[in-house]
Amino acid sequence: MTERIVVVGAALLDGGRLLAARRSAPPELAGRWELPGGKVEPGERPEAALVRELREELGVEAEAVERVPGSWPLKPPYELQVWTARLRPGSAGPEPLQDHDELRWLSPPEVWDVPWLDQDVPAVRTALARIEGADSQGVQGA
């Protein structure tokens, strides 16, 4: 039996907006959008993996805030777990450095304007509900 491998995704927030990243690789995923992140290495805590992956993929210094409840199956043996995250003070702005060719900050009404990867849709939906619930100044009823 294969042990599951956790993939961490970041619901990276700034001013009530969510960062989406468009895949450039592999070819079967190119052009679809996802929450940035990547695989947790053996012995690594998921929160540390999230910070590392955001540094590698986007060139930012970020911090994990809280885990979004739930986990979502990817291609076996992978499983997606999502954390809300924010940029640390003084961090550079995100750039598409690895496996992405475009980034977009999406306000709650814009979140569904991009074609998300199928496996990210339930994670984005759950993260968005958490964001809107936690942000008293956010858009209501989006």
N, C-alpha and C positions, 0 to 999 in steps of 0.2 A: 504494500500500500504506500502510495506516494504522500509525503507530508505536504501540506499546503504551504505556499509561498505567499507572503503578504506583499501586496503592492499598495503603497500609500499615495493618496491623491490629496492635493491641497485645494480647499475652497479659500483661495487667497483673496482677502477683502481689502478694499481701500475706499473710504467714503461711501460705504453702502453698495459698492460695485464688486462684481465677481470677475476674476481673471480667467479667461478661456484661452486655450492654446491649440492652434491648428497643427495636426500631425503632418510631417513631411515624409516620414518613414515609419514602418515598412510600407511598401506599395499598397497593400490591401487596406491600410488605415489612412493613407495620405488624403488630405482634404477634409477629414472629419475633425471635430473639436473634442477636447478632453480637459479634465482638470489636470494640471501639471503634477508630476510626481514620478515615482518609480519603485523598483524592488527594494525590499528591506534585506540587507546583507546578513549572513549568519552572525549572531551575537549582537546585532545592532537593535536598539530600541526604535520602534516605529517613528516616534517624534524626531529622533536624531536622523533617521533616514529621510524624513520629509525635509528637514533643514538642509541636509547634504544635497538631495536631489534638486531642490529649488536653486541652490548655489550653482550646481553643475548645469542645469537646463536653462536657467533664466538669468544667472549672474547676480542674484539678489541675496541679501542677508535677511532671513525671515525667522519667525518663531511660531511654533504650533501653539494654538490657543486651546481648543478642546476637540475631542473626537466627536464626529457626527455619528449618532447611533446607527448601528447596522453594519453589514458587510455585504458585498455583492460579488457573485462568482464571475470570474473571467475565464479564459481558456485554461483548463486544468493544467497544472495544479495551483493556478493563481487565484487570489481573492483580493478584491479592492476594499480598502478601509480609507475613510476620508476624515481629515481634520480641518477645522477652520484654522486659518493662519493669517498673520499680518506681517508687513514689512517692518524691520527694525528701524529705529530712527537713524538717519544717515545712510541707509541702503541706497544703492543705485536703483534706477527704475528697471523693470524686467525687460530683457531682450531675448529673442528666440535663438538660443545658442546651440541646442542639441535636439534633433528629432522634431523640431517645429519650424514653420516658416512665417507664422503670423500670430500675434497676441492681440486680444481685445479685452478691455474693461467693459463689462456689461452691467447695466443697471437692471433691477428686477424685471421691468417690462421688456427688456431686450434679451433676456437670457435665452429665450427659445427662438431667437432670430438666426442662430447658427445650427448646422447639422451636427449634433453631438454623436459621439460613438454610442452605439446601442447600450453597451454595458455601463456607460457613465450617466445615462438618463435618470435612473432611479436615485443614484447618488446625488446628482445635481438637484433633483426635485427635493430630496430630504434636506440637503444643505441649504437650499433656498428657503425652505420653511423655517429652518433654524435662524437664518440670517434675518428674515423678515420679522420673526418673533422677537429676536433680541434687539433689533434696531427700531426704537420707538419713533425715529424720524424717517424711517424707510417708507417706500411706497406701499400703501395699503391696498389689498385686494388685487394684487398683480397676478 
